[in-house]
Amino acid sequence: MQTAVAQALADNLPVKRACARLVTTVCEALDWDAGRVWMPGAAGLLHCMSTWSRERPLANPQDPSWTVPVLPGHDLLGKVWQTGEPRWLEGLSEAHNFARTQAAELGGLLAGFAVPCCSSGSVFAVLEFFSHLSLSPDPALLTLLANAAAQIGLHMDSACAQSRALQAEQDRQLTVAIAQTSQVRFQQVLDTIPDLVLVKRPDSQIVWVNATMRAFYGMPPDGSGPIAEAPFNAPRNTQPYLADDVHVFATRQTLVIPVEAVTRFDGQVRYFHVVKPPIFDDQGRVAMLVIVCCYLGR
């Protein structure tokens, strides 16, 4: 029996089919007349998902009362589902806690038992078995079935963990894709405005400039060229920019320069209203500096 379960899991069968194979194995190996797989479903009821029966007329497997959905705590199935513990019934036609006594009597079935299949502390399936023989409770058989069901439960736990990991990775990739798309769209927006916009790191290295800034400094419009301060600017001209950067990173305050002269790539001077706000990370540290230059004239 354990081998049959192990083979079903090795074949990577869905949980329902693995349970059905276990039911078939038990019935065929131990000469039980009928077995069913029940699983929680719609309306909070237990539903019959699979049926196996021998070619014996007394089993009466086609009686519809055998597969009526079951409430928690109701009938043999509902009690096993609710408690998570196996149960054995003798004298099915006279049992007070068995709702299908008439079908059992008509089918000549005298004994039955049910075992739960559990995963992460909850019952995901109940397996039930019936015999035409009057059989007393068999603790060894119940233990054997409980161990086999536990194997399926462990397999389901592992499958769920893999599914969660896969879903988490898919969610991460989707988040990255959305973020990248959003960044591209944001950059496209910034490229359309007439102001000069650039972003610097704490070491004053420029990490991004918009299209207007690239055109102003003579950089390739597609962004393929190096990002740097205007190469012809002498240190005496760029030093004030660096001093401004240090001030913003140190004070964590926006720096506003009403009028600032900036030399274009062709040597012509233009005047701008400049705003240099800091950008903070999740820990409240200044991570970047944004510089926006609004053109005033020549």
C-alpha positions, 0 to 999 in steps of 0.5 A: 500500500505504501508502495502504491502511494509512493508510486502515485506521488512519484508519478506526480499525480494530482492529489485527487487522483493520488487519493483515488489510487489509494482507495483502489489499492485498499479495496483490491488488496483487502477485499473491500467492496467500495471506496470513495474520495470526498473533498471540501467544495461548494457551499462548505460541503464535502463532495464525492470526487471519485468512486470505486466498487467491485462488480458485486450487485449487493454493493449497490454503488449507483444509489444516489444517496451514496454521493449526496454532499455532506455537512461538517459533523454529519454522518460518518464522513462529516465527523471525520472531516470535522475531527480529523480522526479516523472512524470505524462503524459496525452494523451500518444499517443500524448505526445511529450516526450513519445517514445512509443506512437504507442504502447500506442495507439494500447494498448488503454492506455491513461495515465501513470506516473513513480516514482523513487526509490532512495538510497543514493542520486541515483536512483536505480529503476524506477516504471511506470504505465499505464491506459486505462482511461484518468486520470489527475495528482494525487499529492496524488497518487504520494506522496503515491508512493514516500513514498512507494518507499522511504521505499524500498530505506531505506531498500536498504541503510540498506542492503548495510550498512550491506553488507559493514560491513560484507565485512569489517569484512570478509576483516579483517579476511582475513587480519588477516589470511594472516598475521598469515600465513605470520608470520608462514612462516617467523618463519619457514624461521628463524627456518631453519637458523643456526644463533641464533635469538631471539626477546625481548621487551623493558623490555628485556623479550624474546618473540620469539626464533628460533629453533637454539636458542632453541637447544642452550639453551636446550629448547623443539624444538616444542616451548612448553617450557618456553622462558627465558635466560639460567637458569644456567647463573649467574646474572653476566653473563646475566647483560651485555645482559641487559645492551646491551638491554638498550643501543639499546632501548635508542640510537635507534641504532644497536649494533654490538659486534664482538666477544661475549662468550655465554654459552650453556645449557651444560655449554660449551662456544661458540663465536659469532658475535652478531648484535642487531638492534632495530625494530620500530613501526608505530609511530617510537618508538622502539618496539622490539629488534632483536638479531642475533648471528653468530657462530664463533667457540669454 
